[in-house]
């Protein structure tokens, strides 16, 4: 089984490739036909936004994997280190 950080990086790359394909379609105006029906361009706009955001989430999660400082604030970290009364 892959380590969590590696799996997050792989997922981030896959989502980034999907986003790039949507961007390529928007830039070139390529037509996509499924069952003799044209796929509207706005589908690629939505696909670009969703896959780009998911790629960002995967890479940012991989960056912080195993680190408490990235996902929590300093105050939350200090709260756990306070002496008990």
N, C-alpha and C positions, 0 to 999 in steps of 0.2 A: 504494500500500500504506500502511496505517495505521502510525503510529509505535507502538512497543511499549507505551508508557505509555497511549496512547489505547485500544488494544485491550484492555489489562488493565482499564481503567475500564469499558469497555462490557461485558466479560464479568462484571465484578463487579456491574453494574447488572442484567444479565439473571438471574444467580444470585440476587440479592436479590429481584427480582420473583417468581421461582419460590418462594423461601422465604416471601414474604408471601402468595402464593396458598395454600400449604400451611397457613400459620398461619390464614388466613381460613377454610379448610375446617374446621380443628380448632375454631375459635371458634364457627362457626355450625352445625356438625354437618351440613353439606351432604352429600347423597348423590351419589356418582359411580357411574354404571352403564356398564359396557362389555360389549357383547354379552350383555345381559340378566343380567349378573353384577355384584353390588355389590362395589365396591373397599373393602376394610377400612380403618378409620381409621388403623391402625398404619402403613400405607403412607405416609400424610401425615406422621407423626411422623418416620419415617426420611428422607423427602424434605425435611422442614424442617431436620433436623440436617445432612444432606449438603449441601444447597444453601446453607444459612447458612454452613457452614464453607468451602465453595468461594468464596462471595462474600467472606468475610473474607480468604482467601488472595489473591484477585485484587486487592482494594483494598490490602492490605499490600504486595503485590509492586509495584503501580503506584506506591505511595508511595516505595518504595525504588529504583525503576527509575533506573539511572544513578548511584546513590549507593552507595559502598562502605561507608559508616559504618553503614548500617542492617542489612545482612545479615552483616557480620563484626564481630568484637569489636575493641577497640582494640589488643589484643596482636597480633592477626593483621595489622592494618594496620602496626604498628610493625615487625613481623618483615620485611616487604618493604622497609622503609626503612633497615635496618641496613647500615652500611658493610661491604663485602666485604673479607675478609682476604687 
